[in-house]
């Protein structure tokens, strides 16, 4: 079985789905080839909102096995 690796995706507009999609895309891009399978597990979701700068940031961390 493939080794579990960690990948992150961030959305600067606070969109959880976009952050998750970015993390999965990072996992896919880490392995060459046309027929890749990514099996992932949600590890952590973090974010921040507000402040003078108007933060609306979400970061998703996944653990993925690529085969």
C-alpha positions as a Markdown table, in Angstrom:
| # | Residue | x | y | z |
|---|---|---|---|---|
| 1 | Unk | 0.0 | 0.0 | 0.0 |
| 2 | Unk | 1.2 | 3.5 | -0.8 |
| 3 | Unk | 2.6 | 5.8 | 1.9 |
| 4 | Unk | 0.2 | 8.4 | 3.4 |
| 5 | Unk | 1.3 | 11.9 | 2.4 |
| 6 | Unk | -0.2 | 15.2 | 3.5 |
| 7 | Unk | -1.5 | 17.9 | 1.2 |
| 8 | Unk | -3.1 | 21.3 | 1.8 |
| 9 | Unk | -5.4 | 23.5 | -0.2 |
| 10 | Unk | -6.5 | 27.1 | 0.7 |
| 11 | Unk | -9.3 | 29.3 | -0.3 |
| 12 | Unk | -8.8 | 33.1 | 0.2 |
| 13 | Unk | -12.6 | 33.7 | -0.1 |
| 14 | Unk | -13.6 | 31.2 | 2.6 |
| 15 | Unk | -15.0 | 28.5 | 0.3 |
| 16 | Unk | -14.5 | 25.1 | 1.9 |
| 17 | Unk | -15.1 | 23.1 | -1.3 |
| 18 | Unk | -12.5 | 25.1 | -3.3 |
| 19 | Unk | -9.9 | 24.5 | -0.5 |
| 20 | Unk | -10.7 | 20.8 | -0.6 |
| 21 | Unk | -10.5 | 20.7 | -4.4 |
| 22 | Unk | -7.1 | 22.4 | -4.2 |
| 23 | Unk | -5.8 | 19.8 | -1.7 |
| 24 | Unk | -7.0 | 16.9 | -3.9 |
| 25 | Unk | -5.5 | 18.5 | -7.0 |
| 26 | Unk | -2.2 | 18.9 | -5.2 |
| 27 | Unk | -2.2 | 15.2 | -4.4 |
| 28 | Unk | -3.0 | 14.3 | -8.1 |
| 29 | Unk | -0.2 | 16.5 | -9.4 |
| 30 | Unk | 2.3 | 14.9 | -7.1 |
| 31 | Unk | 2.2 | 11.6 | -9.0 |
| 32 | Unk | 2.8 | 11.4 | -12.8 |
| 33 | Unk | 0.7 | 9.3 | -15.1 |
| 34 | Unk | -2.8 | 9.2 | -16.6 |
| 35 | Unk | -4.4 | 6.6 | -14.4 |
| 36 | Unk | -3.9 | 7.8 | -10.8 |
| 37 | Unk | -6.2 | 7.0 | -7.9 |
| 38 | Unk | -6.2 | 9.3 | -4.9 |
| 39 | Unk | -7.7 | 7.9 | -1.7 |
| 40 | Unk | -7.9 | 10.7 | 0.9 |
| 41 | Unk | -8.9 | 11.4 | 4.4 |
| 42 | Unk | -9.8 | 14.7 | 5.9 |
| 43 | Unk | -7.2 | 15.6 | 8.5 |
| 44 | Unk | -7.8 | 19.2 | 9.5 |
| 45 | Unk | -9.8 | 22.3 | 8.6 |
| 46 | Unk | -8.7 | 25.7 | 9.8 |
| 47 | Unk | -9.7 | 29.2 | 9.0 |
| 48 | Unk | -9.9 | 32.8 | 10.0 |
| 49 | Unk | -12.4 | 35.5 | 9.3 |
| 50 | Unk | -12.6 | 39.2 | 10.1 |
| 51 | Unk | -10.1 | 41.7 | 11.2 |
| 52 | Unk | -9.1 | 45.0 | 9.5 |
| 53 | Unk | -7.8 | 43.1 | 6.4 |
| 54 | Unk | -11.2 | 41.3 | 6.1 |
| 55 | Unk | -9.8 | 37.7 | 6.2 |
| 56 | Unk | -12.0 | 34.9 | 4.9 |
| 57 | Unk | -9.5 | 32.1 | 4.7 |
| 58 | Unk | -10.1 | 28.4 | 4.8 |
| 59 | Unk | -7.3 | 25.7 | 4.7 |
| 60 | Unk | -8.0 | 22.0 | 4.3 |
| 61 | Unk | -5.4 | 19.4 | 5.1 |
| 62 | Unk | -5.8 | 15.8 | 3.7 |
| 63 | Unk | -3.9 | 12.6 | 4.1 |
| 64 | Unk | -3.7 | 10.9 | 0.7 |
| 65 | Unk | -2.5 | 7.6 | -0.8 |
| 66 | Unk | -1.8 | 7.7 | -4.5 |
| 67 | Unk | -1.8 | 4.6 | -6.5 |
